[in-house]
Amino acid sequence: MKLFNKSNEFQNDSFTALNLENENISHKLFFSCEFRNCNFSYANLESVLFENCSFFNCNLSLPKMIETQLRGVVFDNCKLIGIDFTTCDRLMIDFAILECNVKNCIFSDLKLEKTRFYKSDLIECDFVNADLSGTDLSESNFSGSIFHHTNLFKANLTQSTGYIIDPLKNNIKKAKFSLPEALTLLNTFEIKLQ
């Protein structure tokens, strides 16, 4: 896209209704930028730095995010489909997911302490070996998502649904859950409640 060919660095810019599907936006720097109603489907975001950027109502379906740096990024009411966050720069990964539709994303082995996954549909996502300690996972739907050797110490899962978390294979110490969904934590023990 010609807009991004003019410069490699953007600061305090607002971008609205851009169709960046299949576009190559690699090796760009975005500081305190705002993206509204933009389509990043299949876009190449390799080695891009997003620092203190916000995405509102954007479509990020299957973007290429190798060595992408996410520092202080907010995804608000976005579609995040098929993103492998493990290919991002692991030293520079700090984001919040608020009221988003997240599907088939991989968060395994990432250190995401105190990250916000608030009021979102996190469907069929992979949280294997992820550190989610102190994370806000409240009011979210985790149908089909995998938690295995996941650190959920002091995580907030109040009003969340659809999760299947084995307390013997995950650290749930001091985590917050709500009834009746918290009863699913007993599934591992094959007990019957009356």
C-alpha positions in Angstrom: 0.0 0.0 0.0 1.4 3.4 -1.1 0.4 5.0 2.2 3.0 2.9 4.0 5.7 3.1 1.3 6.3 6.8 2.1 7.9 6.1 5.4 9.0 3.3 7.7 8.0 5.2 10.9 4.6 6.5 12.0 3.7 8.3 15.2 0.4 9.5 16.6 -1.3 8.7 13.3 -4.9 7.4 12.9 -5.8 5.0 10.2 -9.5 4.3 9.4 -11.1 1.7 7.1 -7.9 0.6 5.4 -8.0 -2.7 3.4 -4.6 -4.2 4.0 -5.5 -7.7 3.0 -2.5 -9.6 1.7 -0.4 -6.4 1.9 3.3 -6.3 2.9 3.7 -3.9 5.8 6.9 -5.5 7.2 9.7 -3.7 8.9 7.6 -0.6 9.9 7.5 1.2 13.2 4.2 2.5 14.7 4.2 4.6 17.9 0.9 5.6 19.6 -1.1 4.9 16.4 -4.8 4.1 16.2 -6.3 1.7 13.7 -10.1 1.7 13.2 -12.1 -0.7 11.1 -9.0 -1.9 9.2 -8.6 -5.3 7.5 -5.2 -6.9 8.2 -6.3 -10.4 6.8 -3.2 -12.3 5.5 -1.1 -9.2 5.9 2.6 -9.5 6.3 3.4 -7.8 9.6 6.9 -9.4 10.0 9.3 -7.4 12.1 6.8 -4.6 12.7 6.9 -2.7 16.0 3.5 -1.6 17.4 4.1 0.4 20.5 1.2 1.9 22.5 -1.1 1.3 19.5 -4.8 0.6 19.6 -6.9 -1.6 17.2 -10.6 -1.0 17.2 -13.0 -3.2 15.2 -10.2 -4.5 13.1 -9.9 -7.9 11.3 -6.6 -9.7 11.9 -7.3 -13.0 10.3 -4.1 -15.1 9.6 -1.6 -12.2 9.5 2.1 -13.2 9.4 3.6 -11.9 12.7 7.1 -13.2 12.7 9.3 -11.2 15.1 6.5 -8.7 15.4 6.8 -6.5 18.6 3.6 -5.8 20.5 4.3 -3.3 23.3 1.3 -1.8 25.1 -1.1 -2.8 22.3 -4.8 -2.9 22.8 -7.1 -5.0 20.6 -10.7 -3.8 21.2 -13.7 -5.5 19.6 -11.4 -7.1 16.9 -11.4 -10.4 15.1 -8.2 -12.3 15.8 -8.2 -15.5 13.8 -5.4 -18.1 13.4 -2.6 -15.9 14.9 0.5 -17.7 16.2 1.6 -15.3 18.9 4.6 -17.5 19.6 6.3 -16.2 16.5 6.2 -12.7 17.8 9.2 -11.2 19.6 8.8 -12.9 23.0 10.8 -10.2 24.7 8.4 -7.5 23.5 4.9 -8.9 23.9 2.5 -6.8 26.0 -1.1 -6.6 24.8 -4.7 -6.5 26.0 -7.6 -8.3 24.3 -11.0 -6.7 25.1 -14.3 -7.9 23.8 -12.7 -9.6 20.8 -13.6 -12.7 18.7 -10.4 -14.8 19.1 -10.2 -18.2 17.4 -7.5 -20.8 16.7 -4.8 -18.6 18.2 -1.6 -19.9 19.8 -0.4 -18.5 23.1 1.6 -21.5 24.3 4.9 -21.1 26.1 4.4 -17.3 26.4 4.9 -15.2 29.5 1.7 -13.2 29.6 1.5 -12.3 33.3 -1.2 -9.7 34.1 -2.5 -9.6 30.5 -6.1 -8.8 30.0 -8.3 -11.2 28.0 -11.5 -9.5 29.0 -15.1 -10.4 27.8 -13.9 -12.1 24.7 -14.6 -15.3 22.9 -11.4 -17.3 23.0 -12.4 -20.3 20.9 -10.1 -23.3 20.3 -7.0 -21.4 21.5 -3.8 -23.0 22.8 -2.5 -21.9 26.2 -0.2 -24.9 26.8 2.7 -24.0 29.1 1.7 -20.3 29.1 2.2 -18.2 32.1 -1.1 -16.4 32.8 -0.4 -15.6 36.4 -2.4 -12.6 37.6 -4.2 -12.4 34.2 -7.7 -11.1 33.8 -9.6 -13.8 31.9 -13.0 -12.7 33.2 -16.3 -12.9 31.4 -14.8 -14.8 28.5 -15.8 -18.0 26.6 -13.0 -20.6 26.3 -14.8 -23.3 24.4 -12.4 -25.8 22.9 -9.3 -24.0 24.3 -6.5 -26.1 25.7 -5.0 -25.5 29.2 -2.1 -27.8 30.0 0.8 -27.0 32.4 -0.6 -23.5 32.3 0.2 -21.1 35.2 -3.1 -19.6 36.3 -1.8 -18.4 39.7 -4.1 -15.6 40.9 -5.8 -15.4 37.4 -9.3 -14.1 37.3 -11.8 -16.4 35.5 -15.0 -15.0 37.2 -18.0 -15.2 35.0 -16.0 -17.1 32.3 -17.4 -20.2 30.6 -16.5 -23.1 28.4 -13.1 -23.8 30.0 -11.8 -27.3 30.8 -9.0 -27.0 33.3 -7.5 -30.0 35.0 -6.4 -28.7 38.5 -3.8 -31.6 38.6 -2.1 -30.4 35.4 -2.4 -26.7 35.8 -1.5 -24.2 38.6 -4.8 -22.7 39.7 -3.7 -21.6 43.2 -5.5 -18.5 44.3 -7.3 -18.2 40.9 -10.9 -16.8 41.0 -13.7 -18.8 39.5 -17.5 -18.4 39.5 -20.2 -21.0 40.1 -21.7 -23.0 38.5 -18.9 -23.1 35.9 -16.2 -23.8 38.5 -17.8 -27.2 39.0 -16.1 -28.3 35.8 -12.8 -28.3 37.8 -14.1 -31.5 39.4 -14.4 -33.4 36.1 -10.9 -34.8 36.4 -11.9 -36.6 39.6 -14.8 -38.4 38.0 -17.1 -37.7 40.9 -20.8 -37.3 40.8 -22.5 -34.4 42.5 -26.1 -34.6 43.6 
